[in-house]
């Protein structure tokens, strides 16, 4: 039987288990995908810990995972635009992609360009859509100077590049170990911590994208950035308090956005850094690494060990 990640109670990575499960049936407009790569996300860890129970409660036993890339095994009678054998990337809204097989609606998939590596394709849906929504929310464009907090993380690294692609000057706030990576992509690195407010004030920013939380919304407001040009996906307290934008993946969900992002990767205009890959059986270790923070890019599960 194929395997999938499940958990039966809220808790740390230790509650995760890899279980034998039936192969999902792709009825209606759904598609059965053999998963080749599926990224992990901080939001999934928060759901598993119970931190988001009021917003997104889990029903036990719960599956896990949204991002996916793989090969179409079968299609339902109503599925359109995909065929058996197609290489695809996309997402599921059913917490189910951390598995060897997943059934998803065909509309949530798009073709994987041949030159896009599996681990990158399996990382685009949540982080890519969130980054896309962030850049659009602050209306980044030519003549703007945009700061991105958490610029080396899964969402921040993509958002910084997309803002640069839109024509803005970009300041990437990150730890010193990530400055070389940012500089190499045309992003001005800036260290966080003591003196950051003064450094940003001297830089004269027009917009701020917050993927980290812990004070960046208030910092942007204190610097005189208009609330409509601040977007946070990490601070659910200060965001509403200051009336800033809070557009996340849901604001840019769809196969069209994913196709656009995948094309940018294929053309060399967007890089998705991969921090580490793990087999499905080491899912606990993958989330333990994520919990350490300061990750450069994405951590990806390779269900069958065949992403290359």
KOLZARO-849991 format. One line per 4 residues: their letters; for each residue x, z, y of N, C-alpha, C. Coordinates in Angstrom, 3 decimals. Layout:
BEGIN
A> X:Z:Y:X:Z:Y:X:Z:Y | ...
***
This chain:
BEGIN
XXXX> 0.840:0.000:-1.193:0.000:0.000:0.000:0.880:0.000:1.250 | 0.399:-0.615:2.332:1.172:-0.580:3.585:1.177:0.811:4.186 | 2.096:1.015:5.127:2.273:2.340:5.716:1.907:2.343:7.198 | 1.502:3.521:7.668:1.157:3.697:9.080:1.487:5.118:9.488
XXXX> 1.754:5.306:10.779:2.012:6.634:11.331:0.678:7.308:11.650 | 0.529:8.554:11.196:-0.676:9.336:11.457:-0.275:10.744:11.889 | -1.218:11.449:12.525:-1.043:12.888:12.742:-2.402:13.559:12.659 | -2.402:14.809:12.174:-3.631:15.528:11.854:-3.937:16.670:12.811
XXXX> -3.055:16.921:13.748:-3.251:17.985:14.735:-2.313:17.714:15.893 | -2.639:18.256:17.055:-1.758:18.123:18.203:-0.452:18.893:17.961 | 0.628:18.343:18.510:1.908:19.027:18.378:3.061:18.115:18.720 | 4.270:18.580:18.428:5.475:17.815:18.679:5.675:16.732:17.636
XXXX> 6.825:16.078:17.654:7.089:15.010:16.691:6.931:15.447:15.239 | 7.057:16.750:14.979:6.965:17.229:13.601:5.583:17.026:12.976 | 4.546:16.795:13.797:3.211:16.584:13.216:3.024:15.147:12.719 | 3.945:14.265:13.068:3.819:12.869:12.654:4.157:12.713:11.180
XXXX> 3.400:11.867:10.498:3.691:11.556:9.104:3.469:10.070:8.877 | 4.164:9.533:7.898:4.009:8.134:7.512:3.235:8.108:6.198 | 2.061:7.493:6.224:1.148:7.547:5.084:0.824:6.150:4.566 | 0.455:6.082:3.297:-0.091:4.852:2.722:-1.521:4.681:3.205
XXXX> -1.844:3.488:3.667:-3.189:3.205:4.182:-3.646:1.844:3.665 | -4.954:1.600:3.642:-5.431:0.273:3.233:-5.045:-0.792:4.264 | -4.950:-2.035:3.827:-4.733:-3.145:4.757:-6.004:-3.326:5.577 | -5.915:-3.329:6.906:-7.124:-3.515:7.730:-7.754:-4.885:7.479
XXXX> -9.053:-4.944:7.586:-9.767:-6.211:7.413:-10.062:-6.827:8.775 | -9.659:-8.067:9.011:-9.898:-8.710:10.307:-11.249:-9.431:10.357 | -12.316:-8.679:10.548:-13.624:-9.302:10.655:-13.891:-9.845:12.045 | -14.945:-10.630:12.176:-15.364:-11.138:13.477:-14.272:-11.912:14.180
XXXX> -13.957:-11.489:15.424:-12.950:-12.192:16.224:-11.572:-11.559:16.088 | -11.376:-10.771:15.053:-10.132:-10.021:14.913:-9.095:-10.791:14.095 | -7.849:-10.320:14.237:-6.704:-10.964:13.599:-5.879:-9.890:12.902 | -5.459:-10.144:11.669:-4.557:-9.235:10.974:-3.120:-9.659:11.259
XXXX> -2.338:-8.736:11.816:-0.955:-9.013:12.177:-0.027:-8.150:11.333 | 0.977:-8.775:10.741:2.058:-8.014:10.112:3.038:-7.653:11.217 | 3.153:-6.370:11.493:3.897:-5.909:12.658:5.403:-6.002:12.392 | 6.099:-6.664:13.302:7.556:-6.764:13.236:8.234:-5.772:14.178
XXXX> 7.560:-5.401:15.264:8.125:-4.445:16.222:7.003:-3.819:17.030 | 7.138:-2.518:17.308:6.129:-1.798:18.091:6.823:-0.697:18.882 | 6.821:-0.812:20.201:7.486:0.178:21.048:6.733:1.496:21.047 | 7.450:2.571:21.425:6.808:3.859:21.654:6.784:4.114:23.151
XXXX> 5.824:4.938:23.593:5.604:5.162:25.020:5.412:6.644:25.316 | 5.825:7.101:26.497:5.631:8.508:26.854:4.169:8.948:26.792 | 3.247:8.053:27.177:1.836:8.404:27.126:1.356:8.733:25.727 | 1.920:8.052:24.730:1.546:8.332:23.339:2.004:9.729:22.936
XXXX> 3.188:10.114:23.394:3.674:11.461:23.106:2.762:12.503:23.756 | 2.310:12.239:24.990:1.439:13.188:25.683:0.087:13.308:24.982 | -0.431:12.183:24.472:-1.689:12.229:23.718:-1.499:13.047:22.455 | -0.404:12.804:21.736:-0.141:13.520:20.488:0.063:15.015:20.726
XXXX> 0.620:15.372:21.864:0.823:16.786:22.204:-0.471:17.466:22.651 | -1.507:16.677:22.964:-2.756:17.235:23.453:-2.807:17.392:24.947 | -1.765:16.945:25.651:-1.703:17.118:27.100:-2.753:16.290:27.833 | -3.248:15.238:27.187:-4.249:14.376:27.813:-5.598:14.469:27.086
XXXX> -5.833:15.608:26.446:-7.058:15.750:25.644:-8.321:15.533:26.473 | -8.336:16.027:27.698:-9.537:15.882:28.524:-9.798:14.427:28.892 | -8.749:13.636:28.973:-8.884:12.238:29.361:-8.987:11.315:28.156 | -8.109:11.510:27.186:-8.073:10.661:25.984:-7.953:11.541:24.746
XXXX> -9.040:12.149:24.302:-8.969:13.023:23.135:-8.657:12.249:21.859 | -7.980:12.913:20.940:-7.675:12.313:19.643:-8.733:12.728:18.630 | -9.018:11.840:17.697:-9.868:12.134:16.554:-8.986:12.110:15.317 | -8.988:13.183:14.557:-8.039:13.328:13.452:-8.645:12.880:12.117
XXXX> -7.812:12.279:11.227:-6.416:11.930:11.484:-6.330:10.772:12.474 | -5.363:10.853:13.370:-5.202:9.839:14.406:-4.033:8.931:14.089 | -4.216:7.650:14.358:-3.101:6.721:14.346:-2.385:6.773:15.676 | -1.468:5.850:15.873:-0.644:5.896:17.068:-0.116:4.506:17.384
XXXX> 0.093:4.246:18.677:0.755:3.026:19.090:-0.159:1.980:19.674 | 0.325:1.314:20.740:-0.423:0.251:21.432:0.302:-1.087:21.380 | 1.606:-1.099:21.714:2.381:-2.342:21.742:2.579:-2.896:20.337 | 2.645:-4.232:20.243:2.963:-4.831:18.949:3.456:-6.259:19.120
XXXX> 4.262:-6.673:18.166:4.633:-8.075:18.005:4.756:-8.317:16.516 | 4.302:-9.479:16.073:4.352:-9.751:14.647:3.849:-11.132:14.301 | 3.500:-11.300:13.039:3.089:-12.596:12.497:1.652:-12.492:12.004 | 0.835:-13.467:12.361:-0.568:-13.480:11.945:-0.647:-13.721:10.437
XXXX> -1.309:-12.794:9.733:-1.504:-12.906:8.284:-2.836:-13.562:7.946 | -3.891:-13.138:8.624:-5.233:-13.692:8.402:-6.008:-13.621:9.706 | -7.038:-14.424:9.813:-7.905:-14.380:10.986:-9.351:-14.210:10.554 | -10.132:-13.509:11.380:-11.553:-13.395:11.137:-12.259:-14.699:11.463
XXXX> -13.492:-14.844:11.018:-14.212:-16.105:11.224:-14.452:-16.449:12.688 | -14.454:-15.443:13.564:-14.699:-15.710:14.980:-13.456:-15.725:15.840 | -12.294:-15.560:15.241:-11.048:-15.531:16.013:-10.697:-16.921:16.509 | -10.322:-17.022:17.781:-9.970:-18.311:18.375:-8.580:-18.246:19.006
XXXX> -7.884:-19.377:18.961:-6.608:-19.494:19.641:-5.412:-19.043:18.847 | -5.609:-18.557:17.637:-4.499:-18.142:16.775:-4.737:-18.647:15.369 | -3.652:-18.774:14.610:-3.750:-19.259:13.240:-2.760:-18.504:12.376 | -3.013:-18.486:11.091:-2.104:-17.839:10.149:-0.688:-18.386:10.312
XXXX> 0.270:-17.481:10.388:1.662:-17.870:10.553:2.157:-17.852:11.983 | 1.249:-17.735:12.954:1.664:-17.690:14.352:2.454:-16.411:14.644 | 3.490:-16.546:15.465:4.222:-15.392:15.969:3.585:-14.971:17.290 | 3.174:-13.713:17.383:2.384:-13.253:18.522:2.917:-11.926:19.045
XXXX> 2.500:-11.596:20.264:2.716:-10.264:20.818:1.435:-9.847:21.509 | 1.244:-8.553:21.642:0.013:-8.088:22.276:-0.123:-6.586:22.203 | -1.379:-6.140:22.086:-1.638:-4.706:22.134:-2.926:-4.383:21.400 | -3.063:-3.129:21.008:-4.304:-2.605:20.467:-4.744:-1.415:21.299
XXXX> -6.049:-1.276:21.468:-6.606:-0.124:22.174:-7.017:0.978:21.206 | -6.637:0.853:19.932:-7.155:1.735:18.888:-6.091:2.659:18.287 | -4.969:2.828:18.977:-3.903:3.721:18.506:-3.537:3.384:17.066 | -3.021:2.183:16.876:-2.842:1.721:15.504:-1.632:0.840:15.266
XXXX> -0.798:0.584:16.280:0.265:-0.405:16.099:1.513:0.144:15.413 | 1.635:1.456:15.297:2.776:2.028:14.590:2.462:1.998:13.097 | 2.512:0.803:12.573:2.074:0.546:11.198:2.639:-0.784:10.740 | 2.574:-1.028:9.450:3.050:-2.311:8.929:2.050:-3.430:9.189
XXXX> 0.761:-3.077:9.250:-0.283:-4.068:9.540:-1.261:-3.480:10.542 | -1.797:-4.340:11.420:-2.795:-3.903:12.382:-3.792:-5.033:12.597 | -5.050:-4.662:12.787:-6.097:-5.632:13.093:-6.470:-5.492:14.564 | -6.411:-6.613:15.315:-6.712:-6.578:16.747:-7.558:-7.788:17.128
XXXX> -8.354:-7.677:18.196:-9.077:-8.849:18.689:-8.101:-9.940:19.126 | -8.449:-11.175:18.818:-7.564:-12.301:19.148:-7.259:-12.375:20.641 | -8.190:-11.954:21.493:-7.991:-12.043:22.944:-6.894:-11.111:23.437 | -6.456:-10.183:22.598:-5.406:-9.243:22.987:-4.021:-9.690:22.510
XXXX> -3.924:-10.945:22.115:-2.666:-11.498:21.637:-2.304:-12.741:22.424 | -1.009:-12.995:22.521:-0.519:-14.244:23.098:0.679:-14.690:22.276 | 1.031:-15.955:22.380:2.129:-16.495:21.577:3.465:-15.874:21.987 | 4.288:-15.566:21.007:5.645:-15.087:21.283:6.571:-16.289:21.431
XXXX> 7.196:-16.461:22.591:8.174:-17.539:22.721:9.299:-17.373:21.701 | 9.767:-18.458:21.099:10.775:-18.349:20.037:12.046:-17.626:20.455 | 12.424:-17.712:21.730:13.685:-17.115:22.165:13.571:-15.637:22.530 | 12.375:-15.089:22.521:12.192:-13.678:22.855:12.389:-12.840:21.594
XXXX> 13.361:-11.928:21.567:13.595:-11.108:20.368:12.366:-10.273:20.015 | 12.234:-9.969:18.734:11.067:-9.208:18.291:10.952:-7.863:18.990 | 12.070:-7.139:19.103:11.984:-5.806:19.690:11.572:-5.868:21.158 | 11.933:-6.932:21.857:11.498:-7.114:23.240:10.019:-7.474:23.283
XXXX> 9.605:-8.401:22.428:8.193:-8.800:22.375:7.298:-7.607:22.065 | 7.785:-6.719:21.203:7.005:-5.540:20.842:7.038:-4.438:21.872 | 7.697:-4.680:23.000:7.806:-3.689:24.079:7.082:-4.098:25.354 | 6.527:-5.297:25.384:6.032:-5.845:26.643:4.661:-5.330:27.058
XXXX> 3.776:-5.054:26.127:2.370:-4.867:26.484:2.140:-3.721:27.465 | 2.501:-2.512:27.093:2.178:-1.362:27.937:3.129:-1.261:29.125 | 4.431:-1.235:28.856:5.388:-1.115:29.959:5.313:-2.323:30.885 | 5.206:-3.521:30.314:5.159:-4.729:31.132:3.907:-4.808:31.983
XXXX> 2.754:-4.533:31.373:1.503:-4.577:32.133:1.469:-3.508:33.215 | 1.990:-2.328:32.881:2.032:-1.250:33.869:2.926:-1.628:35.038 | 4.101:-2.162:34.742:5.019:-2.579:35.803:4.400:-3.683:36.659 | 3.763:-4.636:36.013:3.098:-5.736:36.726:2.053:-5.177:37.690
XXXX> 1.236:-4.214:37.195:0.199:-3.609:38.037:0.803:-2.848:39.211 | 1.918:-2.152:38.966:2.578:-1.390:40.036:3.039:-2.303:41.168 | 3.703:-3.385:40.807:4.240:-4.301:41.819:3.108:-4.950:42.601 | 2.062:-5.332:41.901:0.907:-5.928:42.575:0.204:-4.914:43.472
XXXX> 0.124:-3.656:43.034:-0.580:-2.627:43.801:0.073:-2.385:45.154 | 1.406:-2.403:45.221:2.096:-2.144:46.490:2.354:-3.427:47.272 | 1.871:-4.564:46.738:1.984:-5.863:47.413:3.431:-6.192:47.775 | 4.339:-5.982:46.831:5.753:-6.255:47.082:5.979:-7.738:47.305
XXXX> 6.790:-8.060:48.301:7.064:-9.463:48.589:8.239:-9.622:49.528 | 8.517:-10.838:49.961:9.653:-11.093:50.862:9.571:-10.244:52.124 | 10.700:-9.705:52.531:10.763:-8.870:53.720:10.530:-7.400:53.464 | 10.089:-7.046:52.248:9.841:-5.647:51.905:11.082:-5.005:51.314
XXXX> 11.186:-3.715:51.519:12.183:-2.911:50.818:11.406:-1.883:49.992 | 11.493:-2.035:48.670:10.674:-1.252:47.740:11.573:-0.324:46.942 | 11.220:0.957:46.904:11.932:1.917:46.067:11.169:2.104:44.769 | 11.899:2.182:43.660:11.298:2.414:42.351:11.912:3.686:41.774
XXXX> 11.088:4.713:41.579:11.547:5.960:40.982:11.488:5.844:39.464 | 12.569:6.239:38.812:12.654:6.052:37.366:12.981:4.614:37.021 | 13.893:4.016:37.776:14.124:2.577:37.705:14.858:2.117:36.456 | 15.328:3.045:35.630:16.002:2.640:34.397:15.114:2.827:33.176
XXXX> 13.936:3.407:33.356:13.049:3.661:32.226:12.305:2.421:31.781 | 11.441:2.602:30.789:10.722:1.464:30.229:9.890:0.716:31.249 | 9.092:1.436:32.045:8.276:0.800:33.073:9.105:0.483:34.304 | 9.916:1.443:34.743:10.672:1.274:35.978:11.640:0.117:35.946
XXXX> 12.301:-0.097:34.816:13.272:-1.190:34.732:12.597:-2.546:34.876 | 11.384:-2.657:34.356:10.644:-3.915:34.490:10.070:-4.041:35.891 | 9.516:-2.942:36.431:8.932:-2.986:37.775:9.976:-3.361:38.818 | 11.165:-2.802:38.697:12.220:-3.111:39.664:12.559:-4.597:39.632
XXXX> 12.646:-5.165:38.435:12.955:-6.590:38.321:11.814:-7.459:38.826 | 10.568:-7.065:38.542:9.425:-7.858:39.004:9.310:-7.825:40.526 | 9.585:-6.659:41.131:9.554:-6.583:42.587:10.644:-7.471:43.185 | 11.802:-7.491:42.537:12.887:-8.378:42.972:12.479:-9.834:42.816
XXXX> 11.825:-10.144:41.700:11.359:-11.507:41.446:10.334:-11.940:42.494 | 9.558:-10.961:43.014:8.554:-11.258:44.040:9.175:-11.472:45.409 | 10.477:-11.249:45.538:11.162:-11.506:46.796:11.531:-10.288:47.591 | 11.208:-9.085:47.084:11.505:-7.857:47.817:12.940:-7.412:47.570
XXXX> 13.488:-6.666:48.527:14.707:-5.907:48.280:14.289:-4.647:47.530 | 15.044:-4.281:46.504:14.622:-3.176:45.649:15.714:-2.118:45.571 | 15.298:-0.866:45.766:16.162:0.294:45.563:15.726:0.959:44.268 | 16.637:1.070:43.322:16.322:1.679:42.040:16.851:3.101:41.981
XXXX> 15.939:4.075:41.933:16.331:5.484:41.875:16.543:5.849:40.409 | 17.773:6.230:40.079:18.125:6.525:38.690:19.423:7.313:38.655 | 19.737:7.839:37.482:20.982:8.566:37.304:22.190:7.644:37.357 | 23.363:8.200:37.631:24.579:7.396:37.799:24.902:6.507:36.598
XXXX> 24.577:6.934:35.401:24.917:6.150:34.223:24.166:4.828:34.168 | 23.108:4.694:34.959:22.297:3.472:34.953:22.591:2.565:36.146 | 23.461:2.989:37.038:23.677:2.235:38.274:24.285:0.867:38.017 | 25.172:0.772:37.069:25.796:-0.522:36.776:24.755:-1.523:36.288
XXXX> 23.855:-1.085:35.423:22.803:-1.973:34.912:21.926:-2.468:36.070 | 21.548:-1.577:36.957:20.699:-1.956:38.082:21.419:-2.933:39.004 | 22.655:-2.638:39.350:23.415:-3.516:40.239:23.540:-4.915:39.663 | 23.700:-4.985:38.347:23.839:-6.282:37.700:22.602:-7.138:37.751
XXXX> 21.488:-6.549:38.143:20.231:-7.293:38.239:19.735:-7.385:39.678 | 20.642:-7.207:40.613:20.298:-7.376:42.018:19.509:-6.238:42.606 | 19.564:-5.072:41.978:18.820:-3.897:42.433:19.814:-2.884:42.984 | 19.557:-2.367:44.183:20.459:-1.391:44.801:20.237:-0.029:44.163
XXXX> 21.227:0.511:43.449:21.025:1.817:42.808:21.133:2.951:43.814 | 20.367:3.986:43.562:20.409:5.181:44.409:20.196:6.388:43.514 | 21.063:7.376:43.623:20.940:8.583:42.821:19.794:9.457:43.282 | 19.199:10.166:42.341:18.139:11.105:42.694:18.772:12.456:43.024
XXXX> 17.932:13.447:43.297:18.440:14.791:43.553:18.691:15.058:45.027 | 19.561:16.003:45.287:19.806:16.477:46.655:20.195:15.323:47.582 | 19.530:15.283:48.738:19.821:14.263:49.731:19.071:12.961:49.560 | 18.214:12.878:48.542:17.509:11.616:48.313:16.615:11.250:49.494
XXXX> 15.913:12.242:50.055:15.020:11.934:51.176:15.800:11.325:52.335 | 16.942:11.867:52.624:17.746:11.334:53.725:18.251:9.934:53.412 | 18.644:9.699:52.166:19.135:8.373:51.789:18.021:7.329:51.875 | 16.830:7.695:51.443:15.703:6.756:51.515:15.273:6.536:52.966
XXXX> 15.328:7.588:53.766:14.948:7.448:55.177:15.907:6.478:55.877 | 17.183:6.600:55.542:18.167:5.704:56.138:17.971:4.263:55.679 | 17.503:4.112:54.447:17.282:2.769:53.908:16.057:2.107:54.520 | 15.075:2.921:54.927:13.882:2.367:55.563:12.982:1.620:54.602
XXXX> 12.365:2.344:53.654:11.532:1.678:52.643:10.116:1.415:53.162 | 9.533:0.333:52.650:8.162:-0.055:52.997:7.156:0.328:51.918 | 7.633:0.527:50.690:6.739:0.812:49.570:7.504:1.603:48.522 | 6.769:2.335:47.680:7.401:3.097:46.612:6.555:3.011:45.352
XXXX> 7.227:2.740:44.240:6.607:2.746:42.914:7.148:3.951:42.168 | 6.256:4.844:41.745:6.651:6.086:41.082:6.324:6.005:39.601 | 7.350:5.918:38.772:7.144:5.950:37.320:7.642:7.259:36.721 | 8.055:8.195:37.582:8.671:9.438:37.113:7.830:10.675:37.385
XXXX> 7.151:10.749:38.529:6.400:11.946:38.897:7.280:12.954:39.606 | 6.819:14.213:39.635:7.566:15.354:40.207:8.037:15.119:41.629 | 7.085:14.858:42.519:7.382:14.889:43.942:7.601:13.578:44.647 | 7.627:12.469:43.938:7.916:11.198:44.600:6.760:10.714:45.474
XXXX> 5.528:11.026:45.103:4.393:10.632:45.945:4.492:11.332:47.299 | 4.674:12.637:47.268:4.778:13.383:48.532:5.988:12.917:49.332 | 7.089:12.633:48.646:8.281:12.149:49.334:7.985:10.852:50.078 | 7.284:9.929:49.428:6.960:8.661:50.083:6.095:8.874:51.320
XXXX> 5.111:9.761:51.202:4.234:10.040:52.340:5.026:10.681:53.474 | 5.906:11.618:53.133:6.737:12.265:54.148:7.641:11.255:54.860 | 8.011:10.196:54.160:8.860:9.156:54.746:8.066:8.161:55.587 | 6.742:8.347:55.622:5.913:7.467:56.443:5.428:6.212:55.742
XXXX> 5.585:6.134:54.421:5.070:4.978:53.688:3.546:5.071:53.638 | 2.869:3.984:53.940:1.407:3.969:53.924:0.896:4.253:52.515 | -0.140:5.092:52.360:-0.637:5.430:51.016:-0.974:4.217:50.164 | -1.490:3.153:50.793:-1.849:1.970:50.022:-0.631:1.201:49.516
XXXX> 0.553:1.603:49.960:1.780:0.954:49.491:2.614:1.896:48.612 | 1.953:2.925:48.111:2.556:3.832:47.124:1.717:3.739:45.862 | 2.372:3.550:44.726:1.652:3.512:43.452:2.357:4.434:42.463 | 1.599:5.347:41.866:2.164:6.229:40.854:1.446:6.046:39.526
XXXX> 2.228:6.079:38.458:1.655:6.083:37.114:2.078:7.358:36.389 | 2.592:8.332:37.166:3.159:9.525:36.546:2.708:10.833:37.182 | 2.095:10.781:38.346:1.726:12.012:39.047:0.216:12.041:39.264 | -0.479:12.680:38.322:-1.943:12.701:38.361:-2.489:13.813:39.247
XXXX> -1.603:14.582:39.858:-2.012:15.625:40.801:-1.835:15.161:42.234 | -0.629:14.740:42.573:-0.335:14.334:43.940:-0.941:12.970:44.275 | -1.092:12.108:43.267:-1.678:10.790:43.526:-3.040:10.880:44.186 | -4.008:11.576:43.555:-5.322:11.726:44.193:-5.267:12.520:45.498
XXXX> -4.384:13.504:45.568:-4.318:14.353:46.766:-3.967:13.550:48.007 | -3.061:12.590:47.849:-2.607:11.808:48.987:-3.272:10.436:49.072 | -4.168:10.145:48.152:-4.925:8.902:48.231:-4.107:7.650:48.014 | -3.060:7.748:47.177:-2.232:6.578:46.915:-2.819:5.770:45.764
XXXX> -2.255:4.608:45.531:-2.690:3.773:44.414:-2.226:4.394:43.104 | -3.028:4.193:42.068:-2.680:4.700:40.738:-2.962:3.641:39.683 | -2.590:2.413:39.993:-2.823:1.311:39.065:-1.816:1.367:37.923 | -2.335:1.321:36.705:-1.491:1.297:35.516:-1.809:0.104:34.656
XXXX> -1.517:0.210:33.362:-1.666:-0.930:32.463:-3.084:-1.492:32.466 | -4.081:-0.611:32.588:-5.466:-1.080:32.549:-5.787:-2.031:33.693 | -5.030:-1.943:34.791:-5.273:-2.818:35.941:-4.676:-4.205:35.763 | -3.876:-4.386:34.717:-3.248:-5.699:34.495:-3.274:-6.074:33.020
XXXX> -4.282:-5.545:32.299:-4.363:-5.806:30.871:-4.875:-7.215:30.620 | -4.317:-7.860:29.621:-4.822:-9.167:29.232:-3.714:-10.065:28.720 | -4.118:-11.018:27.886:-3.144:-11.931:27.304:-2.480:-12.794:28.366 | -3.177:-13.074:29.479:-2.598:-13.901:30.528:-1.391:-13.256:31.169
XXXX> -1.490:-11.949:31.469:-0.361:-11.227:32.044:0.786:-11.177:31.041 | 0.464:-10.919:29.774:1.514:-10.860:28.754:2.206:-12.205:28.589 | 1.446:-13.273:28.646:2.051:-14.607:28.544:2.995:-14.860:29.719 | 2.591:-14.429:30.911:3.443:-14.596:32.096:4.736:-13.801:31.953
XXXX> 4.625:-12.558:31.476:5.808:-11.729:31.296:6.722:-12.301:30.211 | 6.128:-12.747:29.112:6.929:-13.310:28.026:7.664:-14.563:28.483 | 7.019:-15.362:29.331:7.670:-16.569:29.856:8.851:-16.204:30.744 | 8.714:-15.139:31.540:9.831:-14.696:32.377:11.013:-14.251:31.522
XXXX> 10.714:-13.551:30.430:11.788:-13.140:29.523:12.450:-14.363:28.905 | 11.635:-15.300:28.440:12.170:-16.504:27.799:13.033:-17.316:28.760 | 12.677:-17.296:30.045:13.422:-18.058:31.058:14.651:-17.315:31.571 | 14.842:-16.086:31.127:15.976:-15.299:31.594:15.756:-14.627:32.931
XXXX> 14.514:-14.633:33.437:14.212:-14.033:34.739:13.828:-12.563:34.636 | 13.638:-12.075:33.416:13.248:-10.681:33.207:13.938:-10.191:31.943 | 14.539:-9.017:32.039:15.190:-8.402:30.881:14.476:-7.107:30.542 | 14.223:-6.906:29.265:13.651:-5.643:28.797:14.741:-4.931:28.002
XXXX> 15.396:-3.950:28.597:16.480:-3.271:27.872:15.932:-2.474:26.689 | 16.628:-2.538:25.571:16.237:-1.804:24.371:17.241:-0.677:24.154 | 16.755:0.554:24.255:17.626:1.715:24.122:17.976:1.995:22.670 | 17.005:1.802:21.765:17.235:2.095:20.355:16.103:1.516:19.530
XXXX> 16.388:1.257:18.257:15.352:0.871:17.297:15.419:1.825:16.109 | 14.247:2.070:15.508:14.140:2.966:14.360:13.203:2.349:13.326 | 13.468:2.586:12.044:12.453:2.228:11.048:11.241:3.141:11.182 | 10.117:2.697:10.654:8.883:3.485:10.758:9.078:4.885:10.187
XXXX> 9.850:4.999:9.121:10.047:6.291:8.468:10.781:7.295:9.347 | 11.415:6.827:10.425:12.130:7.728:11.330:11.405:7.874:12.667 | 10.084:7.793:12.619:9.301:7.877:13.850:9.505:9.207:14.565 | 9.695:10.279:13.815:9.937:11.574:14.465:11.219:11.546:15.285
XXXX> 12.263:10.952:14.723:13.527:10.861:15.446:13.390:9.993:16.687 | 12.581:8.942:16.595:12.364:8.065:17.745:11.735:8.838:18.901 | 10.711:9.634:18.601:10.063:10.404:19.660:10.926:11.563:20.134 | 11.769:12.096:19.262:12.700:13.138:19.694:13.685:12.573:20.704
XXXX> 14.154:11.338:20.492:15.050:10.717:21.467:14.310:10.455:22.771 | 13.068:9.974:22.691:12.287:9.724:23.899:12.145:10.997:24.725 | 11.967:12.127:24.041:11.746:13.404:24.735:12.981:13.883:25.480 | 14.159:13.350:25.160:15.359:13.776:25.866:15.403:13.261:27.294
XXXX> 14.625:12.206:27.593:14.622:11.614:28.925:15.865:10.789:29.178 | 15.938:10.215:30.362:17.104:9.426:30.788:17.372:8.266:29.836 | 16.305:7.686:29.281:16.437:6.551:28.370:16.511:5.266:29.191 | 17.451:4.395:28.850:17.561:3.111:29.540:16.750:2.073:28.768
XXXX> 15.510:1.848:29.205:14.668:0.851:28.560:13.766:1.439:27.498 | 13.533:0.681:26.434:12.508:0.989:25.449:13.101:1.422:24.107 | 12.369:2.287:23.430:12.652:2.656:22.041:11.591:1.983:21.173 | 12.026:1.338:20.101:11.136:0.470:19.334:11.165:0.819:17.853
XXXX> 9.982:0.855:17.245:9.865:1.018:15.802:9.861:-0.352:15.131 | 10.599:-0.455:14.034:10.664:-1.686:13.252:10.046:-1.387:11.896 | 8.741:-1.621:11.729:8.052:-1.128:10.525:8.658:-1.555:9.208 | 9.115:-2.795:9.107:9.612:-3.273:7.825:11.121:-3.545:7.852
XXXX> 11.776:-3.075:8.923:13.211:-3.239:9.014:13.672:-4.682:9.173 | 12.810:-5.545:9.750:13.133:-6.973:9.774:12.947:-7.594:11.154 | 13.262:-6.859:12.206:13.034:-7.387:13.549:14.024:-8.479:13.922 | 15.203:-8.439:13.379:16.229:-9.399:13.797:15.865:-10.826:13.410
***
